[in-house]
Every structure is written in structure tokens, then in C-alpha cells.
Amino acid sequence: MSRDSNKNQKNLDKNFKLMALSATVLVVLFVYTIFKTDNYIQSSSYYVGMIFLFGLLFLAIFLKLKQDKVREFVQKYSKNKNIQNSSFQTELNNSQQNIQSNQTHQVEPSNIKAVTSNVTFKDIAGIDEIKEELEEVVDFLNSPEKYLKHGIKLPKGVLLVGPPGVGKTLIARAVAGEADVPFFYQSGASFVQIYVGMGAKKVRELFSAAKANAPAIVFIDEIDAVGKKRDNKANEEREATLNELLTQMDGFEGDSGVIVIAATNKIEVLDDALLRAGRFDRRVYVGLPNVEDREKILNLYLKDTNNEINTINLAQQTAGFSSAAIATLINEALLNMIKRKAKILDNSDIEVAKNKLQFGKKQIKILDENQKEILAIYQACKAYIAKSKIALFDDKIEKINTTYPSFSELKENIKRDLAGVVGLEILRNEKYAISEMDIKDAYVLASKIVEDYKMTSSVEELISSIKNELRTTISSNIEEINRLKEIMIKNEVITLDDI
């Protein structure tokens, strides 16, 4: 296109010069004839010709003076004409280039770029158990031959599950940083497009880029935005995008050097096909940090500041804080320190920051001692009945999961949901509205027992009998539950060794 434009410009300049030269020569010849000839020309055609030639000369001079505007007009006309003539050819060329790109995977799409992560596990505190789970992923990316010679293939997908703000994205970046491999980040929402087929196209581009740069990590944040369970309500674009994601994950082997890591807050809404073996077959649960973890996080965030903060006490006071919430707390405290023109961060700054978070944003639960004890009793009762590990802020408890559950096993799962409610009623002699989800899960399972499995006749009678059994068990073991409660208050977690 630019070559044609330059050519037109040269031709236009040449024409201007020829017009001016021709008109000048003709005018000179006619003037010369007037003064040299003996016979005066009486015909009117002579004067018409003279006027025409002088007009041509003036036109040439005018066009020469306005040549920039004339050139702009000609170029615009020429450009529009070229666009119309070449539009089909351009589309054809683009289509061929896209096909070649998808087939060879040699050229990385311009809109999907890899980044190099400078985050490592040393930059994240309070995730010791998670580090252990992910270290073999890092080791595989660093030394794949160690595993491949034994025919070992790493899981294709790792799903990070946990509440907002616990550092799922940071953990994925740390894995890429430790392995020193390209990191491809995409949000699940970025695949949700208005036009049909665009989401699936973006998935293809993402995986093509990752394969071209292998070993690499593909990280899909908030995957539930695109991976929700399919239902009868038609959503062609979302389903096409999900199908393409499933196809792409089936399209590479465990020795390809591409690891897919995804994050979600709601694993229960994900499509079953996404969670089956061979796709996201490894799940890592990232919970809220306990008191020990919070102390490590605080020490990490405060290491480069002048402060008079007792991190042990502050860790006790920030029950329920995620790592992101702790980062916000310290940042707000430092801002307050600057406002009062001080050079040392102290407890007064922390108190101002806590008040802002608690009463300003209304996002973070800051528990006082009484509230923490109520929650500790609730979780201790669940841990005692289930004989399972549980943390202070865990929403769920481990359940019995068998292919053909018995009536006793189903009742046991309802007991685990209702243990905290009944335990609080006994130990505190009061009913508390503390976890509607546990109660809802208990009633959903009880309804299945009655309506689907026909094992008993009444939901209310079943729930009532299970609560009576719980009252008997908990009343007989109050001393043991109080012991677990104290452990929960101190460590914010009850392990199997504690039970």
C-alpha cells in the first residue's frame, strides 16, 4: 500500500512539471509569433487559443502552489480504491496466516504474552504444606528427565481452591519463579466473549503460545467464570469455550512441559468434566492462615520497616485475616504513620488501620475473644465427631465418601454438619446463628435419604433423632471437647494428633 502511494506521488509531481513546462513553451511561441509576423491575425480563434493557453499556465501555477492539498486528495481517493480492491485478498491472507499459526505453533499470538515471574516461595509466608505439594511440580519443570526415564508423567492440571485473598495467584507465580519458566496468565472472565467462537479462539491461542514456549505454566484465574457446570439453559459461547478448554487439556501429554494451574473460590460449581482424571486431577486447598502462619506473614511484611510491633500479639488479634488482608492492614498502618509524621510504626497505627478495615470496608472479620471462643467450640465439636483435622475458619469438614453409602454412613455425614450447632447449644446453653451452610447441607442430605433413597419417612424426624444422638455423645465428652477448644483458640487448627 505504501509503495503504491509513493508511486502516485511521484507521478503527480511529474505531471505538474510537464503541465507548467508545456504551457510556458506554448505561450512563449505565441508571443514570439505576435511580434515577428507581418500579418496580423484577425481571427477570434487566435485570441481564444491565447486565453486557453494562459488559463492552462495559471492552472499549472495554481496546482503547483496547492500541490500538497491536491496530493492529499489524490492519495485519499487512491487509498479508498486500493482498500476496496484488496479487502478480500487481505482477509484471505489473514485466514491463511491464522491456519498456518495454529498448525505449526511457531509464532506466538501478539495478544498473549508470557511473563517472567520474579516471585519465589521465599517471598510467600505461611504456606509450608502447599509448598510441599507444589515442589514436585517445580522439580519436574526443572529436571523432567529424572521423571521421564521412569515413565512418570506429572498431572496436567493443578487446581488451587480457597477463599479470596489467600494468595492463589501469588502461589502460581512462585511456582513459575522457582522453575524459571514462562508464565501465561489469563482470567477466566477474559474468555467470556460477546461473539460466538471468540472465547474458544482465545483458548486455542493461549495453549498454542504455551506449547511454543514449553516448558511453561498456564495460569487461569477464577476458572469458574468459564468452567461452570453445563445445564439446560443454552449459552453457546460459554459451552464452546469450555469444550475448547477440555479439548486443549486433552491435547497435550504429561511430558509436554506445559503445566496448567487454575484457581477458584467455588469448586462446587465447576463442571465434572473439568475435574475428572487427566485434567485438573490434583487439587490444593489454600485456606486462611492460622496464627503461626499470620506471624510469619507479618514478619515478612514488616522486615524492612522500623517498627515497635509485637507480631505474636498482632497475629493473635488478626484471626480471620487472609494474607491480602494482612498486607492491607500493614499498608494502612504505614500510611497513618506518615500522616502523623513519625518514623517508627507502632500499635497506635495498627489500631487505626484495624478500625478502617473493620468499620470502613466491612470486608474483614475481626473477632474478639468471645467470638473466637464461640467459633472454636463450633469447630472443636465438628473435629471431635468427625475425628478429622479442621482449622478455625474452615467452612467444610471431611465427609465419608463411598460409592454405595449405607444409611449409617449417610447419618454420620449429617452428624458432622450438625455437630457444631448442637455442641454450642450444650456448652454455651444458647443457640447461635453461626453457619447456615452446614445446616443447609444437613437438610439437603436428609431430603435425599427420605425422597430419593426412601430409607426413612420424615426429614424432621431424621434430623431430630441425629441431634439427640449428638447431644448424648457431646454431653458425655465435654471435658475432651473443651481441651480441643483450647487447642483451637491457641493454634487455630486441630490436627489428627490432637484428637
C-alpha positions as CSV (number, residue, x, y, z in Angstrom):
1,M,0.0,0.0,0.0
2,S,2.8,2.5,0.9
3,R,4.7,1.6,-2.3
4,D,1.6,2.5,-4.4
5,S,1.2,5.7,-2.6
6,N,4.8,6.8,-3.2
7,K,4.4,5.9,-6.9
8,N,1.3,8.0,-7.2
9,Q,3.0,10.9,-5.5
10,K,5.9,10.8,-8.0
11,N,3.6,10.6,-11.0
12,L,1.6,13.6,-9.7
13,D,4.8,15.8,-9.3
14,K,5.9,14.8,-12.8
15,N,2.5,15.8,-14.3
16,F,2.7,19.2,-12.5
17,K,6.1,19.9,-14.1
18,L,5.0,18.8,-17.6
19,M,1.9,20.9,-17.5
20,A,3.8,24.0,-16.4
21,L,6.6,23.4,-19.0
22,S,4.2,22.8,-21.9
23,A,2.1,25.9,-21.1
24,T,5.1,28.1,-20.8
25,V,6.6,26.9,-24.1
26,L,3.3,27.4,-26.0
27,V,2.8,30.9,-24.5
28,V,6.4,31.9,-25.5
29,L,5.8,30.6,-29.0
30,F,2.6,32.6,-29.4
31,V,4.1,35.8,-28.1
32,Y,7.0,35.3,-30.4
33,T,4.6,34.9,-33.3
34,I,2.8,38.2,-32.5
35,F,5.9,40.3,-32.6
36,K,7.6,38.6,-35.6
37,T,4.8,38.0,-38.1
38,D,3.9,40.7,-40.7
39,N,0.3,39.6,-41.0
40,Y,-1.8,40.4,-38.0
41,I,-4.2,37.6,-37.1
42,Q,-7.7,38.9,-37.2
43,S,-9.5,35.7,-36.4
44,S,-11.1,35.3,-32.9
45,S,-9.8,31.7,-32.6
46,Y,-6.4,33.2,-32.1
47,Y,-7.4,35.0,-29.0
48,V,-9.4,32.0,-27.7
49,G,-6.3,30.0,-28.1
50,M,-4.3,32.6,-26.2
51,I,-6.8,32.7,-23.4
52,F,-6.8,28.9,-23.2
53,L,-3.0,28.7,-23.0
54,F,-2.8,31.5,-20.4
55,G,-5.5,29.7,-18.4
56,L,-3.6,26.4,-18.7
57,L,-0.5,28.2,-17.5
58,F,-2.3,29.8,-14.5
59,L,-3.9,26.4,-13.7
60,A,-0.5,24.8,-13.7
61,I,0.9,27.5,-11.4
62,F,-2.2,27.2,-9.1
63,L,-1.9,23.4,-8.9
64,K,1.8,23.8,-8.2
65,L,1.1,26.2,-5.3
66,K,-1.6,23.9,-3.9
67,Q,0.1,20.7,-4.7
68,D,0.0,19.4,-1.0
69,K,-3.8,19.6,-0.9
70,V,-4.1,18.1,-4.3
71,R,-1.7,15.3,-3.4
72,E,-3.7,14.6,-0.2
73,F,-6.9,14.4,-2.1
74,V,-5.4,12.0,-4.7
75,Q,-3.9,9.8,-2.1
76,K,-7.1,9.6,-0.2
77,Y,-9.0,8.6,-3.3
78,S,-6.3,6.1,-4.3
79,K,-6.2,4.6,-0.8
80,N,-10.0,4.0,-0.7
81,K,-9.9,2.4,-4.0
82,N,-7.0,0.1,-3.0
83,I,-8.7,-0.9,0.2
84,Q,-11.9,-1.9,-1.7
85,N,-9.9,-3.8,-4.3
86,S,-7.7,-5.6,-1.8
87,S,-10.1,-6.3,1.1
88,F,-10.9,-9.8,0.0
89,Q,-7.3,-10.6,-0.6
90,T,-6.3,-9.3,2.8
91,E,-8.9,-11.4,4.6
92,L,-7.8,-14.4,2.6
93,N,-4.1,-13.8,3.6
94,N,-5.1,-13.3,7.3
95,S,-7.0,-16.6,7.3
96,Q,-4.1,-18.4,5.7
97,Q,-1.7,-17.0,8.3
98,N,-4.0,-18.0,11.2
99,I,-4.3,-21.5,9.9
100,Q,-0.5,-21.8,9.5
101,S,0.0,-20.4,13.0
102,N,-2.4,-22.9,14.6
103,Q,-0.9,-25.8,12.7
104,T,2.8,-25.0,13.3
105,H,2.6,-23.3,16.7
106,Q,5.8,-21.5,15.8
107,V,4.6,-17.9,16.2
108,E,3.3,-16.6,19.5
109,P,0.0,-14.6,19.1
110,S,0.6,-11.0,19.6
111,N,-2.2,-10.6,22.2
112,I,-1.0,-13.3,24.5
113,K,2.4,-12.8,26.0
114,A,4.4,-14.7,28.6
115,V,5.9,-13.0,31.6
116,T,8.9,-14.0,33.7
117,S,7.9,-14.3,37.3
118,N,10.4,-12.9,39.9
119,V,8.3,-14.3,42.8
120,T,9.6,-17.4,44.7
121,F,8.5,-19.4,47.6
122,K,10.8,-17.3,49.9
123,D,8.5,-14.3,49.1
124,I,5.4,-16.1,50.5
125,A,5.0,-16.9,54.1
126,G,2.6,-19.3,55.8
127,I,2.2,-21.9,53.1
128,D,4.5,-24.6,54.2
129,E,2.1,-27.5,53.4
130,I,1.3,-26.1,50.0
131,K,5.0,-25.7,49.1
132,E,5.5,-29.4,49.7
133,E,2.6,-30.2,47.3
134,L,4.0,-28.0,44.6
135,E,7.7,-28.6,44.9
136,E,7.5,-31.7,42.8
137,V,5.8,-29.7,40.0
138,V,8.8,-27.3,40.2
139,D,11.2,-30.2,40.2
140,F,9.6,-31.7,37.2
141,L,9.8,-28.5,35.2
142,N,13.5,-28.1,36.3
143,S,14.5,-31.7,35.7
144,P,12.0,-33.5,33.6
145,E,14.4,-36.2,32.5
146,K,14.5,-37.5,36.1
147,Y,10.9,-38.4,35.9
148,L,10.5,-39.3,32.2
149,K,13.2,-42.0,32.3
150,H,10.9,-43.9,34.7
151,G,7.8,-43.2,32.6
152,I,6.3,-40.8,35.2
153,K,4.0,-38.1,33.9
154,L,3.0,-35.2,36.1
155,P,-0.6,-34.3,36.4
156,K,-1.7,-31.9,33.6
157,G,-3.7,-29.6,35.8
158,V,-3.4,-28.3,39.4
159,L,-6.4,-26.6,40.9
160,L,-5.9,-24.1,43.7
161,V,-9.0,-23.9,45.8
162,G,-9.6,-21.4,48.6
163,P,-11.3,-18.1,49.7
164,P,-10.4,-14.8,48.1
165,G,-7.2,-13.1,49.2
166,V,-5.3,-16.2,50.4
167,G,-2.6,-15.8,47.6
168,K,-3.6,-18.3,45.0
169,T,-2.3,-16.2,42.1
170,L,0.9,-15.4,44.1
171,I,1.5,-19.1,44.7
172,A,1.1,-19.8,40.9
173,R,3.6,-17.1,40.2
174,A,6.0,-18.5,42.8
175,V,5.9,-21.9,41.1
176,A,6.8,-20.3,37.8
177,G,9.5,-18.2,39.5
178,E,11.0,-21.3,41.2
179,A,11.0,-23.2,38.0
180,D,12.2,-20.2,36.0
181,V,9.8,-20.8,33.1
182,P,7.4,-18.5,31.1
183,F,4.2,-17.7,32.9
184,F,1.0,-17.2,30.9
185,Y,-1.7,-15.5,33.0
186,Q,-5.4,-15.3,31.9
187,S,-8.5,-14.6,33.9
188,G,-11.5,-16.9,33.3
189,A,-13.6,-13.8,32.7
190,S,-11.3,-12.8,29.7
191,F,-12.6,-15.9,27.8
192,V,-16.2,-14.8,28.2
193,Q,-16.9,-13.0,24.9
194,I,-19.9,-11.4,23.2
195,Y,-19.3,-13.0,19.8
196,V,-19.6,-16.8,19.4
197,G,-16.3,-18.5,18.9
198,M,-14.1,-15.8,20.2
199,G,-13.6,-17.4,23.6
200,A,-12.7,-20.7,22.1
201,K,-10.2,-18.9,19.8
202,K,-8.6,-17.3,22.7
203,V,-8.2,-20.6,24.5
204,R,-6.5,-22.0,21.4
205,E,-4.1,-19.1,21.2
206,L,-3.2,-19.4,24.9
207,F,-2.3,-23.1,24.6
208,S,-0.5,-22.6,21.3
209,A,1.6,-19.9,22.8
210,A,2.4,-22.1,25.9
211,K,3.4,-25.1,23.8
212,A,5.6,-22.9,21.6
213,N,7.4,-21.7,24.8
214,A,7.5,-25.0,26.7
215,P,8.4,-25.7,29.5
216,A,5.8,-23.2,30.6
217,I,3.0,-22.6,33.1
218,V,-0.6,-21.6,32.1
219,F,-2.5,-20.0,34.9
220,I,-6.2,-19.4,34.7
221,D,-7.6,-17.3,37.5
222,E,-11.3,-17.5,38.5
223,I,-11.8,-20.5,36.2
224,D,-15.4,-20.8,37.5
225,A,-16.3,-17.9,35.2
226,V,-15.8,-20.2,32.2
227,G,-15.9,-23.7,33.7
228,K,-19.4,-23.7,35.4
229,K,-21.5,-26.8,35.2
230,R,-23.4,-27.1,31.9
231,D,-27.2,-27.1,32.3
232,N,-30.3,-26.9,30.1
233,K,-30.0,-23.2,29.7
234,A,-28.3,-22.6,26.4
235,N,-25.2,-20.5,26.4
236,E,-23.4,-21.4,23.2
237,E,-20.4,-19.2,23.7
238,R,-19.6,-20.3,27.2
239,E,-20.1,-24.0,26.3
240,A,-18.0,-23.7,23.2
241,T,-15.2,-22.1,25.3
242,L,-15.4,-24.8,27.9
243,N,-15.4,-27.5,25.3
244,E,-12.3,-26.0,23.7
245,L,-10.6,-25.8,27.1
246,L,-11.3,-29.5,27.7
247,T,-10.1,-30.4,24.2
248,Q,-6.8,-28.5,24.7
249,M,-6.1,-30.1,28.0
250,D,-6.6,-33.5,26.4
251,G,-4.3,-32.4,23.6
252,F,-1.0,-32.5,25.4
253,E,0.7,-35.2,27.4
254,G,2.3,-35.0,30.8
255,D,5.8,-34.9,29.2
256,S,4.9,-31.8,27.1
257,G,6.4,-29.4,29.7
258,V,3.2,-27.4,30.0
259,I,1.5,-27.3,33.4
260,V,-2.0,-25.8,33.8
261,I,-2.7,-24.2,37.1
262,A,-6.2,-22.8,37.8
263,A,-7.7,-21.0,40.8
264,T,-11.3,-20.9,42.1
265,N,-13.2,-19.9,45.2
266,K,-16.1,-22.2,44.3
267,I,-15.0,-25.7,43.3
268,E,-18.6,-27.0,43.7
269,V,-19.8,-25.0,40.6
270,L,-17.2,-26.5,38.3
271,D,-18.2,-28.9,35.5
272,D,-17.5,-32.5,36.3
273,A,-15.6,-33.0,33.0
274,L,-13.1,-30.4,34.1
275,L,-12.4,-32.2,37.4
276,R,-12.0,-35.7,36.1
277,A,-8.7,-37.6,36.0
278,G,-6.4,-36.4,33.2
279,R,-7.4,-32.7,33.5
280,F,-7.5,-31.0,36.9
281,D,-6.7,-34.2,38.8
282,R,-4.7,-32.6,41.6
283,R,-6.3,-30.2,44.0
284,V,-4.5,-28.0,46.5
285,Y,-6.6,-26.3,49.2
286,V,-5.4,-22.9,50.3
287,G,-7.1,-21.9,53.5
288,L,-6.9,-18.8,55.6
289,P,-3.6,-18.6,57.6
290,N,-3.6,-19.8,61.2
291,V,-1.9,-17.9,64.0
292,E,1.5,-19.3,63.2
293,D,1.2,-18.5,59.5
294,R,0.0,-15.0,60.3
295,E,3.0,-14.4,62.4
296,K,5.3,-15.4,59.6
297,I,3.4,-13.2,57.1
298,L,3.6,-10.2,59.5
299,N,7.4,-10.7,59.9
300,L,7.7,-10.8,56.1
301,Y,5.8,-7.6,55.6
302,L,7.5,-5.7,58.5
303,K,11.1,-6.9,57.8
304,D,12.1,-3.6,56.0
305,T,10.3,-1.2,58.3
306,N,11.2,0.5,61.6
307,N,8.6,-0.8,64.0
308,E,7.7,-1.5,67.6
309,I,5.1,-4.2,66.7
310,N,4.8,-7.4,68.7
311,T,4.0,-9.7,65.8
312,I,3.0,-12.6,68.2
313,N,0.3,-10.4,69.8
314,L,-0.8,-9.0,66.5
315,A,-1.1,-12.5,65.0
316,Q,-3.5,-13.4,67.8
317,Q,-5.6,-10.3,67.2
318,T,-6.0,-10.8,63.4
319,A,-7.9,-14.1,63.4
320,G,-9.7,-14.5,60.1
321,F,-7.4,-12.3,58.1
322,S,-6.2,-13.5,54.8
323,S,-2.6,-12.8,53.6
324,A,-4.0,-10.0,51.4
325,A,-5.9,-8.5,54.4
326,I,-2.7,-8.5,56.4
327,A,-0.9,-6.7,53.6
328,T,-3.7,-4.1,53.5
329,L,-3.5,-3.8,57.3
330,I,0.2,-3.0,57.3
331,N,-0.1,-0.7,54.4
332,E,-2.9,1.3,56.1
333,A,-0.8,1.4,59.3
334,L,2.2,2.8,57.4
335,L,0.0,5.4,55.7
336,N,-1.1,6.5,59.2
337,M,2.5,6.7,60.4
338,I,3.3,9.0,57.5
339,K,0.3,11.2,58.3
340,R,1.4,11.7,61.9
341,K,5.0,12.4,60.6
342,A,6.5,9.6,62.6
343,K,9.4,7.4,61.6
344,I,8.5,4.3,63.7
345,L,5.4,2.1,63.2
346,D,3.7,1.4,66.5
347,N,0.5,-0.1,67.9
348,S,-1.5,3.1,67.5
349,D,-1.0,2.9,63.7
350,I,-2.2,-0.7,63.7
351,E,-5.4,0.2,65.7
352,V,-6.2,3.0,63.3
353,A,-5.7,0.6,60.4
354,K,-7.9,-2.1,62.0
355,N,-10.7,0.3,62.6
356,K,-10.6,1.4,58.9
357,L,-10.8,-2.2,57.8
358,Q,-13.5,-3.3,60.3
359,F,-15.8,-0.3,60.1
360,G,-14.8,1.3,56.8
361,K,-14.7,-1.5,54.3
362,K,-16.9,-4.0,56.2
363,Q,-15.0,-6.8,54.5
364,I,-12.8,-8.5,57.1
365,K,-14.0,-10.3,60.2
366,I,-12.1,-9.1,63.3
367,L,-13.1,-11.5,66.1
368,D,-12.9,-10.5,69.8
369,E,-12.1,-13.2,72.4
370,N,-15.7,-14.1,73.0
371,Q,-16.5,-14.5,69.2
372,K,-13.3,-16.5,68.8
373,E,-14.3,-18.9,71.6
374,I,-17.7,-19.4,70.1
375,L,-16.2,-20.4,66.7
376,A,-13.6,-22.5,68.5
377,I,-16.3,-24.6,70.3
378,Y,-18.2,-24.9,67.0
379,Q,-15.2,-26.3,65.1
380,A,-13.9,-28.4,68.0
381,C,-17.2,-30.3,68.2
382,K,-17.0,-31.0,64.5
383,A,-13.4,-32.2,64.7
384,Y,-14.3,-34.5,67.7
385,I,-17.3,-36.1,65.9
386,A,-15.6,-36.4,62.5
387,K,-12.2,-37.4,64.0
388,S,-10.7,-35.1,61.3
389,K,-8.4,-32.2,61.0
390,I,-10.1,-28.8,60.9
391,A,-9.0,-25.1,61.1
392,L,-10.7,-22.3,62.8
393,F,-12.1,-20.7,59.6
394,D,-12.7,-23.9,57.5
395,D,-16.2,-23.9,56.0
396,K,-16.3,-27.7,55.5
397,I,-15.4,-30.9,57.3
398,E,-14.2,-34.1,55.8
399,K,-17.1,-36.4,54.9
400,I,-17.5,-40.2,54.3
401,N,-17.4,-40.6,50.5
402,T,-18.2,-44.1,49.2
403,T,-19.8,-45.4,46.0
404,Y,-22.6,-47.1,47.8
405,P,-23.1,-45.3,51.1
406,S,-25.1,-47.1,53.9
407,F,-27.8,-45.5,56.0
408,S,-25.3,-45.3,58.9
409,E,-22.7,-43.5,56.8
410,L,-25.3,-41.0,55.5
411,K,-26.4,-40.3,59.0
412,E,-22.7,-39.9,60.1
413,N,-22.3,-37.2,57.4
414,I,-25.3,-35.3,58.8
415,K,-23.8,-35.6,62.3
416,R,-20.7,-33.9,61.1
417,D,-22.7,-31.0,59.7
418,L,-24.8,-30.5,62.8
419,A,-22.1,-31.3,65.5
420,G,-21.1,-27.6,65.9
421,V,-24.7,-26.3,66.3
422,V,-25.6,-28.9,68.9
423,G,-22.2,-28.6,70.7
424,L,-22.6,-24.8,71.1
425,E,-26.2,-25.3,72.4
426,I,-24.8,-27.7,75.1
427,L,-21.6,-25.9,76.1
428,R,-22.9,-22.3,76.0
429,N,-26.6,-23.1,76.8
430,E,-27.6,-20.9,73.9
431,K,-28.4,-21.3,70.2
432,Y,-26.2,-19.4,67.7
433,A,-26.6,-18.4,64.1
434,I,-23.1,-19.4,63.0
435,S,-23.1,-21.5,59.8
436,E,-26.2,-21.7,57.7
437,M,-24.3,-23.7,55.0
438,D,-23.7,-26.7,57.4
439,I,-27.4,-26.7,58.3
440,K,-28.4,-26.4,54.7
441,D,-26.1,-29.3,53.7
442,A,-27.6,-31.5,56.5
443,Y,-31.2,-30.9,55.4
444,V,-30.3,-31.5,51.7
445,L,-28.8,-34.8,52.5
446,A,-31.7,-35.7,54.8
447,S,-34.1,-34.9,52.0
448,K,-32.2,-37.3,49.7
449,I,-32.4,-40.0,52.3
450,V,-36.1,-39.6,52.5
451,E,-37.1,-38.7,48.9
452,D,-34.5,-40.4,46.8
453,Y,-33.3,-43.4,48.8
454,K,-36.6,-44.0,50.7
455,M,-34.6,-45.1,53.8
456,T,-37.0,-43.3,56.2
457,S,-40.2,-41.4,56.1
458,S,-39.6,-37.9,57.6
459,V,-36.9,-35.4,57.2
460,E,-37.7,-33.7,60.5
461,E,-37.8,-37.0,62.4
462,L,-34.4,-38.0,60.9
463,I,-32.8,-34.6,61.8
464,S,-34.3,-34.7,65.3
465,S,-33.0,-38.2,66.1
466,I,-29.5,-37.3,64.8
467,K,-29.5,-34.2,67.1
468,N,-30.5,-36.4,70.1
469,E,-27.6,-38.8,69.4
470,L,-25.2,-35.8,69.1
471,R,-26.4,-34.4,72.4
472,T,-25.7,-37.7,74.2
473,T,-22.2,-38.0,72.7
474,I,-21.1,-34.4,73.3
475,S,-22.6,-34.2,76.8
476,S,-20.6,-37.3,77.7
477,N,-17.3,-35.8,76.4
478,I,-17.5,-32.2,77.4
479,E,-14.0,-32.3,79.0
480,E,-12.4,-33.6,75.8
481,I,-14.2,-31.0,73.6
482,N,-13.1,-28.2,76.0
483,R,-9.5,-29.5,75.6
484,L,-9.8,-29.3,71.8
485,K,-11.4,-25.9,72.1
486,E,-8.3,-24.6,73.9
487,I,-6.0,-26.0,71.2
488,M,-8.2,-24.4,68.6
489,I,-8.0,-21.0,70.3
490,K,-4.2,-21.3,70.7
491,N,-3.2,-22.7,67.3
492,E,-6.3,-22.1,65.2
493,V,-6.1,-25.6,64.0
494,I,-6.9,-29.1,65.4
495,T,-4.8,-31.9,63.8
496,L,-5.3,-35.6,63.9
497,D,-2.6,-35.8,66.6
498,D,-4.6,-33.5,68.8
499,I,-7.7,-35.7,68.7
